[in-house]
Amino acid sequence: MALIADFEYDIFISYSHVDNTTLSATEKGWIGMFYEHLKQLLDRRYGRMDTVKIWWDDKKLDGTKLFDESIKNGIENSAIMLVLNSPGYQQSKYCKQELECFHTKIQNDLIGSKVGDRSRIVQVLLNNIPFANWPPQLNGTTGFPFHDALEKEDFGDPVDTNSSVFINLMRELRDGLWQLINDFNNLRPVASESIEEGTEFTIYIGEVADTLRTCRKRIVTELDKKGFRVLTGIPPPDEVVAHEKATKHAIEKADLLVHLLDKYPGREIQGAPEIAYPQKQTEISLQSPKPQMIWVPSDTDLTSIEEMDYQRFILNLESGVNISKGYEFIRGSKSTLANQISDFADQLKVMQVDNSQGADKLSVLLDTHFNDQTYAFDLGKALLENNIQPFINPQEDNPRKNLELLESRIGQVKKLIFLYGRVSKEWILERMSAALQLIIARNYPIEDFLVYMAPPHKEPNDITINQKFLKINVVDNSNHLVLDQKVIANFLNILKSTDT
């Protein structure tokens, strides 16, 4: 168990194997010696053995191997990443994947990329690498130099692990990590900023299959830390009528209804073996007018579901067929799910306050691909903070699918925003064309289209559309991994200046 609560490892060491090579198989490489010194110094600082849990990989990956799943799990379950930056590190595609994976994780978890004013990515410079050549994820960090360069222009080599200079540098690094770990453990959970003191926002999370039970438990804990009250759909009475009555009673107490589904139906209801608790509770929820979110893992192949009735139920949820109730259907990862639920809940909280105060807020539809859902939620929060109500509409690879759902949401807004991120230009253009046809056919009062270009990089003139029916603005944020405040400011000005 790690020192830092809720993590399996305190520190993940990310390094290039070329920096650990030796002339003899009996020798220990520089990285190996670095690891042993760091572990020993931290253990001594805490006064007992094996206190700080450090993940490091001593296997040698080559170009024929895929990104190791155990490495990915180590990254997902680590609180801090220690990057050993060198030319070898920057040339390694595996190192780049590790850094990108951790950077993405900390942008979306409850803690964020910093603890106080300390970055969760700690850099160790094995050579005197100019700042301009650092990976972009290291921007904002300073780093600990472990090289012998004396002049600014010197390249430098890693200091000898047997030298007093190395030991002194290790002590500085140990002290920095010790303080960062302590800062983690001094964190106190705070309520979401949109939840006013003395009020409660209640989230109902329905019963799940056994495969999602651990995931739901973690999400409940994270939402509780953010100040939400959570009711779970643990099967109340097993009998059909009593179960339905108890489920409706729980739903009445909630402000947001959430259902987590995957390829497995879950436990069957006693007396109704043809249906499982997760499906039944979802069906009961769909009878309620309350806001709802239905989530499915992004890698789930719905067509491979063996239970045909359950497969048909899930496919209908995704497409909106035969279901008149509006809801958010989301494909995503378990690691970002708690954040997505809390973001959606925050939006609803603001809407409740606005409705009670009679606020007239500009509403927009943010149309996105499943691959860009996390980015879309971050953008949605920025809009919400600036008095613009976003409705996020994630879709799949076929841009012409789920047009019924798109049509129902177009009628709620004045402006459409198409998020152009990790999809092809053709997908975006086809999606816009489908929306335009719906607007013309139904005479919806849409004022204009906006295309928001998100990472990865795109050329400035990547999207050019010549038509006069609607005004189309293109905003380019594709060169920034996170929301760039200057781009956001321009984006908001465009939205508000075209608001009539």
C-alpha positions as CSV (number, residue, x, y, z in Angstrom):
1,M,0.0,0.0,0.0
2,A,1.3,3.4,-1.0
3,L,1.9,6.3,1.5
4,I,-0.5,8.5,-0.6
5,A,-4.1,7.4,0.0
6,D,-6.1,5.9,-2.9
7,F,-2.9,5.0,-4.9
8,E,-1.1,1.8,-5.3
9,Y,2.2,3.5,-6.0
10,D,3.6,6.8,-4.8
11,I,6.1,7.3,-7.6
12,F,6.4,6.0,-11.2
13,I,9.9,6.3,-12.7
14,S,9.7,6.9,-16.4
15,Y,13.1,6.4,-18.2
16,S,14.8,5.2,-21.4
17,H,16.4,1.8,-21.2
18,V,19.4,3.2,-23.2
19,D,20.3,5.2,-20.1
20,N,20.5,2.0,-18.0
21,T,22.8,0.0,-20.4
22,T,26.1,-1.4,-19.1
23,L,29.2,-3.0,-20.6
24,S,28.9,-6.1,-18.4
25,A,25.8,-8.1,-17.5
26,T,27.0,-8.2,-13.9
27,E,27.0,-4.4,-13.6
28,K,24.1,-2.3,-12.5
29,G,23.1,0.4,-14.8
30,W,22.9,4.1,-13.9
31,I,19.1,4.0,-13.6
32,G,19.2,0.9,-11.4
33,M,21.7,2.6,-9.0
34,F,19.5,5.8,-9.1
35,Y,16.4,3.7,-8.1
36,E,18.2,2.0,-5.2
37,H,19.7,5.2,-3.8
38,L,16.3,7.0,-4.0
39,K,14.4,4.1,-2.4
40,Q,17.0,3.9,0.4
41,L,17.1,7.6,1.1
42,L,13.3,7.8,1.2
43,D,13.0,4.8,3.5
44,R,15.5,6.4,5.9
45,R,13.6,9.7,5.8
46,Y,10.5,7.9,6.9
47,G,12.3,5.6,9.3
48,R,11.3,2.2,8.1
49,M,11.8,-0.2,5.1
50,D,9.6,-0.3,2.0
51,T,7.7,2.8,3.0
52,V,7.4,4.6,-0.3
53,K,6.1,2.5,-3.1
54,I,8.0,3.1,-6.4
55,W,7.1,1.5,-9.7
56,W,9.9,1.1,-12.2
57,D,10.2,-1.2,-15.2
58,D,13.4,-3.3,-15.6
59,K,12.2,-5.0,-18.8
60,K,13.6,-4.1,-22.2
61,L,10.9,-3.1,-24.7
62,D,11.8,-3.1,-28.3
63,G,10.1,-1.9,-31.5
64,T,8.3,-5.2,-32.0
65,K,6.4,-5.0,-28.7
66,L,3.2,-3.2,-27.8
67,F,3.0,-0.6,-25.0
68,D,3.0,-2.9,-22.0
69,E,-0.3,-3.2,-20.2
70,S,1.5,-3.5,-16.8
71,I,3.2,-0.2,-17.5
72,K,-0.1,1.4,-18.3
73,N,-1.6,0.0,-15.0
74,G,1.4,1.3,-13.1
75,I,0.9,4.8,-14.5
76,E,-2.9,4.8,-13.8
77,N,-2.2,3.8,-10.2
78,S,0.7,6.1,-9.4
79,A,0.4,9.5,-7.7
80,I,3.7,11.1,-9.0
81,M,5.7,10.6,-12.2
82,L,9.5,11.0,-12.0
83,V,10.7,11.7,-15.6
84,L,14.4,11.0,-16.2
85,N,14.9,13.3,-19.2
86,S,17.7,12.6,-21.7
87,P,18.1,12.4,-25.5
88,G,17.3,8.7,-25.2
89,Y,14.1,9.6,-23.4
90,Q,13.0,12.0,-26.1
91,Q,13.8,9.4,-28.8
92,S,11.8,6.6,-27.1
93,K,8.2,6.2,-28.3
94,Y,7.5,4.2,-25.1
95,C,8.7,7.1,-22.9
96,K,6.5,9.5,-24.9
97,Q,3.5,7.2,-24.3
98,E,4.2,7.0,-20.6
99,L,4.4,10.7,-20.2
100,E,1.4,11.4,-22.3
101,C,-0.6,8.7,-20.5
102,F,0.2,10.2,-17.0
103,H,-0.3,13.8,-18.2
104,T,-3.7,12.9,-19.5
105,K,-4.6,11.1,-16.3
106,I,-3.7,14.0,-14.0
107,Q,-5.7,16.5,-16.1
108,N,-8.8,14.5,-15.4
109,D,-8.6,13.1,-11.8
110,L,-9.8,14.8,-8.7
111,I,-6.5,16.2,-7.6
112,G,-5.3,17.8,-10.9
113,S,-1.8,18.3,-12.2
114,K,-0.5,20.1,-9.1
115,V,-0.6,19.7,-5.4
116,G,-0.4,23.2,-4.1
117,D,2.3,24.8,-6.2
118,R,4.1,21.5,-6.8
119,S,3.8,19.6,-10.1
120,R,2.9,15.9,-10.0
121,I,5.4,15.4,-12.8
122,V,9.0,15.7,-11.4
123,Q,11.8,16.0,-13.9
124,V,15.4,14.8,-13.5
125,L,17.8,16.0,-16.1
126,L,20.4,13.4,-17.0
127,N,21.9,15.9,-19.5
128,N,21.9,19.7,-19.9
129,I,18.9,19.7,-22.3
130,P,17.7,23.2,-23.2
131,F,14.2,24.2,-22.1
132,A,13.1,24.6,-25.7
133,N,13.7,20.9,-26.3
134,W,11.7,19.6,-23.3
135,P,8.5,17.6,-24.0
136,P,5.5,20.0,-23.8
137,Q,4.1,18.0,-20.8
138,L,7.1,19.2,-18.8
139,N,6.4,22.9,-19.3
140,G,6.0,24.7,-16.0
141,T,8.4,22.3,-14.2
142,T,12.0,23.2,-13.2
143,G,13.7,19.9,-12.6
144,F,16.6,18.4,-10.7
145,P,19.9,18.5,-12.7
146,F,21.9,15.2,-12.4
147,H,24.6,16.1,-15.0
148,D,28.1,17.5,-14.8
149,A,27.7,20.4,-17.2
150,L,29.4,23.6,-15.9
151,E,28.5,26.0,-18.7
152,K,25.1,26.7,-20.3
153,E,26.4,25.4,-23.6
154,D,27.8,22.2,-22.2
155,F,25.9,19.0,-22.9
156,G,27.0,17.2,-19.8
157,D,26.9,13.6,-18.7
158,P,25.1,11.9,-15.8
159,V,27.1,12.3,-12.6
160,D,28.9,9.3,-11.3
161,T,26.7,7.3,-8.9
162,N,29.6,6.7,-6.6
163,S,30.4,10.4,-6.2
164,S,29.6,12.8,-3.3
165,V,28.0,15.1,-5.9
166,F,25.5,12.3,-6.8
167,I,24.6,11.7,-3.1
168,N,24.0,15.5,-2.5
169,L,21.8,15.7,-5.6
170,M,19.9,12.6,-4.4
171,R,19.3,14.2,-1.1
172,E,17.8,17.3,-2.7
173,L,15.5,15.1,-4.8
174,R,14.5,13.1,-1.8
175,D,13.6,16.2,0.1
176,G,11.5,17.5,-2.8
177,L,9.6,14.2,-3.2
178,W,9.2,13.9,0.6
179,Q,7.5,17.4,0.7
180,L,5.3,16.5,-2.3
181,I,4.2,13.3,-0.7
182,N,3.4,15.2,2.5
183,D,1.4,17.8,0.5
184,F,-0.6,15.0,-1.0
185,N,-1.5,13.6,2.4
186,N,-2.4,17.1,3.8
187,L,-5.0,17.6,1.1
188,R,-8.6,17.9,2.3
189,P,-11.5,17.0,0.0
190,V,-13.4,20.1,-0.9
191,A,-16.9,20.4,-2.3
192,S,-17.5,21.3,-5.9
193,E,-17.4,25.1,-6.3
194,S,-20.9,25.1,-7.8
195,I,-22.4,23.5,-4.7
196,E,-23.5,26.2,-2.3
197,E,-22.9,25.7,1.4
198,G,-25.9,24.2,3.1
199,T,-27.3,22.5,0.0
200,E,-27.1,19.0,-1.3
201,F,-27.1,17.6,-4.8
202,T,-28.0,14.0,-4.8
203,I,-26.9,11.5,-7.5
204,Y,-28.5,8.1,-7.9
205,I,-26.2,5.5,-9.3
206,G,-28.1,2.4,-10.3
207,E,-27.2,-1.3,-9.7
208,V,-24.3,-2.6,-11.8
209,A,-23.0,-5.9,-13.1
210,D,-20.3,-7.5,-10.9
211,T,-17.7,-6.4,-13.5
212,L,-18.4,-2.8,-12.6
213,R,-18.8,-3.1,-8.9
214,T,-15.3,-2.0,-8.0
215,C,-15.6,0.9,-10.4
216,R,-18.8,2.1,-8.9
217,K,-17.4,1.9,-5.4
218,R,-14.5,4.1,-6.4
219,I,-16.8,6.6,-8.2
220,V,-19.0,6.9,-5.1
221,T,-16.0,7.7,-3.0
222,E,-14.7,10.3,-5.4
223,L,-18.2,12.0,-5.7
224,D,-18.5,12.0,-1.9
225,K,-15.2,13.8,-1.6
226,K,-16.5,16.5,-4.0
227,G,-19.5,17.1,-1.8
228,F,-22.2,15.2,-3.6
229,R,-24.7,12.9,-1.8
230,V,-24.8,9.5,-3.6
231,L,-27.6,6.9,-3.5
232,T,-26.7,3.5,-5.0
233,G,-29.0,1.0,-6.6
234,I,-28.0,-2.0,-4.5
235,P,-30.8,-4.5,-5.0
236,P,-33.4,-3.6,-2.4
237,P,-36.0,-6.4,-1.9
238,D,-35.4,-9.1,-4.5
239,E,-39.0,-9.5,-5.3
240,V,-40.1,-7.7,-8.5
241,V,-42.8,-5.4,-7.1
242,A,-40.9,-4.5,-4.0
243,H,-37.8,-3.8,-6.0
244,E,-39.6,-1.5,-8.4
245,K,-41.2,0.4,-5.5
246,A,-37.8,0.8,-3.7
247,T,-36.1,2.0,-6.9
248,K,-38.7,4.6,-7.6
249,H,-38.5,5.9,-4.0
250,A,-34.7,6.3,-4.4
251,I,-35.1,8.1,-7.7
252,E,-37.5,10.6,-6.2
253,K,-34.8,11.7,-3.8
254,A,-32.2,12.3,-6.6
255,D,-31.3,15.3,-8.8
256,L,-29.3,13.2,-11.3
257,L,-29.8,9.6,-12.3
258,V,-26.7,7.6,-13.5
259,H,-26.5,4.1,-14.9
260,L,-23.3,2.2,-15.6
261,L,-23.7,-0.6,-18.1
262,D,-21.4,-3.0,-20.0
263,K,-21.6,-6.2,-22.0
264,Y,-22.8,-8.2,-19.0
265,P,-26.5,-7.8,-17.9
266,G,-25.8,-8.4,-14.2
267,R,-27.8,-10.3,-11.6
268,E,-31.3,-11.5,-12.5
269,I,-34.3,-10.2,-10.5
270,Q,-36.0,-12.9,-8.4
271,G,-39.2,-13.8,-10.0
272,A,-38.2,-12.2,-13.4
273,P,-35.3,-14.1,-14.7
274,E,-35.6,-12.5,-18.1
275,I,-34.3,-9.2,-16.9
276,A,-31.4,-8.1,-14.6
277,Y,-31.3,-5.3,-12.0
278,P,-29.2,-2.8,-14.0
279,Q,-31.5,-3.0,-17.0
280,K,-34.7,-2.8,-14.9
281,Q,-33.5,0.2,-12.9
282,T,-32.5,2.0,-16.1
283,E,-36.0,1.3,-17.5
284,I,-37.6,2.7,-14.4
285,S,-35.4,5.8,-14.5
286,L,-36.3,6.5,-18.1
287,Q,-39.9,7.0,-16.9
288,S,-38.7,9.9,-14.8
289,P,-38.4,13.4,-16.1
290,K,-35.1,13.9,-14.2
291,P,-31.8,14.4,-15.9
292,Q,-30.0,11.1,-16.7
293,M,-26.6,9.8,-17.8
294,I,-26.0,6.4,-19.2
295,W,-22.4,5.2,-19.5
296,V,-20.8,2.3,-21.3
297,P,-17.1,1.5,-21.5
298,S,-15.6,2.9,-24.7
299,D,-14.1,-0.4,-25.7
300,T,-17.3,-2.4,-25.4
301,D,-18.5,-4.1,-28.7
302,L,-22.2,-4.0,-28.2
303,T,-22.8,-6.4,-31.1
304,S,-20.9,-9.1,-29.1
305,I,-23.4,-9.1,-26.2
306,E,-24.7,-12.7,-26.0
307,E,-28.0,-11.9,-24.3
308,M,-30.0,-10.7,-27.3
309,D,-32.7,-8.9,-25.3
310,Y,-30.1,-7.0,-23.4
311,Q,-28.1,-6.3,-26.5
312,R,-31.2,-4.8,-28.2
313,F,-31.8,-2.7,-25.0
314,I,-28.3,-1.3,-25.1
315,L,-28.3,-0.6,-28.8
316,N,-31.6,1.2,-28.5
317,L,-30.2,3.3,-25.7
318,E,-27.3,4.3,-27.8
319,S,-29.4,5.2,-30.9
320,G,-32.3,6.7,-29.0
321,V,-34.7,4.3,-30.9
322,N,-38.1,3.9,-29.2
323,I,-37.0,6.1,-26.3
324,S,-38.6,9.5,-26.0
325,K,-36.8,10.5,-22.8
326,G,-33.7,12.7,-23.2
327,Y,-30.5,11.5,-21.6
328,E,-26.7,11.7,-22.0
329,F,-25.4,8.5,-23.5
330,I,-21.6,8.4,-23.0
331,R,-18.9,6.0,-24.0
332,G,-15.8,6.6,-22.0
333,S,-13.0,5.2,-19.7
334,K,-13.4,4.3,-16.1
335,S,-10.6,6.7,-15.1
336,T,-12.5,9.8,-16.3
337,L,-16.0,8.7,-15.3
338,A,-16.2,10.3,-11.9
339,N,-15.1,13.6,-13.4
340,Q,-17.7,13.4,-16.2
341,I,-20.5,12.7,-13.7
342,S,-19.4,15.6,-11.4
343,D,-19.1,17.9,-14.4
344,F,-22.6,17.1,-15.6
345,A,-23.9,17.5,-12.0
346,D,-22.2,20.9,-11.8
347,Q,-24.0,22.0,-15.0
348,L,-27.3,20.9,-13.6
349,K,-26.7,22.8,-10.4
350,V,-26.0,26.0,-12.2
351,M,-29.2,25.4,-14.4
352,Q,-31.2,24.9,-11.2
353,V,-30.0,28.2,-9.8
354,D,-30.6,30.0,-13.1
355,N,-34.1,28.6,-13.4
356,S,-35.0,29.7,-9.9
357,Q,-33.6,33.2,-10.6
358,G,-35.2,33.4,-14.0
359,A,-31.8,33.8,-15.7
360,D,-31.7,34.0,-19.5
361,K,-28.6,32.0,-20.5
362,L,-27.3,31.4,-24.0
363,S,-27.5,27.7,-24.8
364,V,-25.2,25.8,-27.2
365,L,-24.9,22.3,-28.4
366,L,-21.4,20.8,-28.3
367,D,-21.3,18.0,-30.8
368,T,-18.3,15.7,-30.4
369,H,-17.0,12.2,-31.1
370,F,-16.7,9.7,-28.2
371,N,-12.9,9.9,-28.5
372,D,-13.0,13.6,-27.5
373,Q,-15.5,13.4,-24.7
374,T,-13.0,14.3,-22.0
375,Y,-11.9,17.4,-23.9
376,A,-15.5,18.3,-24.6
377,F,-16.4,18.2,-20.8
378,D,-13.4,20.5,-20.1
379,L,-14.6,22.9,-22.8
380,G,-18.2,22.6,-21.4
381,K,-17.0,23.7,-18.0
382,A,-15.3,26.7,-19.5
383,L,-18.5,27.7,-21.2
384,L,-20.6,27.2,-18.1
385,E,-18.2,29.4,-16.0
386,N,-18.9,32.1,-18.6
387,N,-22.7,32.0,-18.4
388,I,-23.2,29.8,-21.5
389,Q,-25.1,26.6,-21.1
390,P,-23.6,23.7,-23.1
391,F,-25.4,20.5,-24.0
392,I,-22.7,17.9,-24.8
393,N,-23.7,15.4,-27.5
394,P,-21.1,12.5,-28.0
395,Q,-21.4,10.4,-31.1
396,E,-19.7,7.4,-32.6
397,D,-17.8,6.7,-35.9
398,N,-20.8,6.9,-38.2
399,P,-21.6,10.6,-38.4
400,R,-25.1,9.9,-39.8
401,K,-26.1,7.6,-36.9
402,N,-28.3,8.8,-34.0
403,L,-29.8,11.7,-36.0
404,E,-33.0,11.4,-33.9
405,L,-31.0,12.3,-30.8
406,L,-29.2,15.2,-32.6
407,E,-32.6,16.5,-33.8
408,S,-34.1,16.5,-30.3
409,R,-31.2,18.5,-29.0
410,I,-30.9,21.0,-31.8
411,G,-34.3,22.3,-30.9
412,Q,-33.0,23.4,-27.4
413,V,-30.2,25.7,-28.6
414,K,-29.3,28.7,-30.7
415,K,-25.8,27.7,-31.7
416,L,-24.0,24.5,-32.7
417,I,-20.4,23.8,-31.9
418,F,-18.6,20.9,-33.6
419,L,-15.5,19.7,-31.8
420,Y,-12.9,18.7,-34.3
421,G,-10.3,16.7,-32.4
422,R,-9.2,13.2,-32.9
423,V,-11.5,12.5,-35.9
424,S,-11.2,13.0,-39.6
425,K,-12.1,16.2,-41.4
426,E,-14.6,14.1,-43.4
427,W,-16.4,13.0,-40.2
428,I,-16.8,16.7,-39.1
429,L,-18.0,17.8,-42.5
430,E,-20.5,14.9,-42.7
431,R,-21.8,15.6,-39.2
432,M,-22.3,19.3,-40.1
433,S,-24.1,18.4,-43.3
434,A,-26.5,16.1,-41.4
435,A,-27.2,18.9,-38.9
436,L,-27.7,21.4,-41.6
437,Q,-30.3,19.2,-43.3
438,L,-32.2,18.8,-40.1
439,I,-32.3,22.6,-39.6
440,I,-33.6,23.2,-43.1
441,A,-36.2,20.4,-42.9
442,R,-37.5,21.4,-39.5
443,N,-36.9,25.2,-39.7
444,Y,-35.0,25.3,-36.4
445,P,-33.9,28.8,-35.4
446,I,-30.2,28.0,-35.3
447,E,-28.1,31.2,-35.7
448,D,-24.7,29.9,-36.6
449,F,-22.2,27.0,-36.6
450,L,-18.8,27.0,-34.9
451,V,-16.0,24.5,-35.4
452,Y,-13.6,24.2,-32.4
453,M,-10.3,22.6,-33.5
454,A,-8.8,20.6,-30.6
455,P,-5.6,18.6,-30.5
456,P,-3.9,17.0,-32.4
457,H,-2.4,19.8,-34.6
458,K,-4.3,21.0,-37.6
459,E,-3.4,23.5,-40.3
460,P,-5.2,26.9,-40.0
461,N,-7.1,26.3,-43.3
462,D,-7.9,22.7,-42.6
463,I,-11.7,23.5,-42.5
464,T,-13.0,25.8,-45.2
465,I,-16.7,25.9,-45.9
466,N,-18.2,28.1,-48.5
467,Q,-21.9,28.5,-48.0
468,K,-24.2,31.4,-47.1
469,F,-27.0,29.8,-45.2
470,L,-25.3,30.0,-41.8
471,K,-22.3,31.9,-40.5
472,I,-19.4,29.5,-39.7
473,N,-16.6,30.4,-37.4
474,V,-13.5,28.3,-36.9
475,V,-11.5,28.5,-33.6
476,D,-8.1,26.8,-33.5
477,N,-6.9,25.3,-30.2
478,S,-5.3,22.3,-31.8
479,N,-1.7,23.3,-30.9
480,H,-2.4,23.2,-27.1
481,L,-2.9,20.0,-25.2
482,V,-5.1,21.8,-22.7
483,L,-7.5,24.7,-23.0
484,D,-5.5,27.8,-24.0
485,Q,-7.0,30.9,-22.2
486,K,-6.4,33.2,-25.1
487,V,-8.1,30.9,-27.5
488,I,-11.0,30.4,-25.0
489,A,-11.4,34.2,-24.6
490,N,-11.6,34.6,-28.4
491,F,-14.0,31.7,-28.6
492,L,-16.3,33.3,-26.0
493,N,-16.2,36.6,-27.8
494,I,-17.3,35.0,-31.0
495,L,-20.2,33.2,-29.2
496,K,-21.4,36.3,-27.4
497,S,-20.9,38.7,-30.3
498,T,-23.1,36.6,-32.5
499,D,-25.7,36.2,-29.8
500,T,-28.8,38.2,-30.7
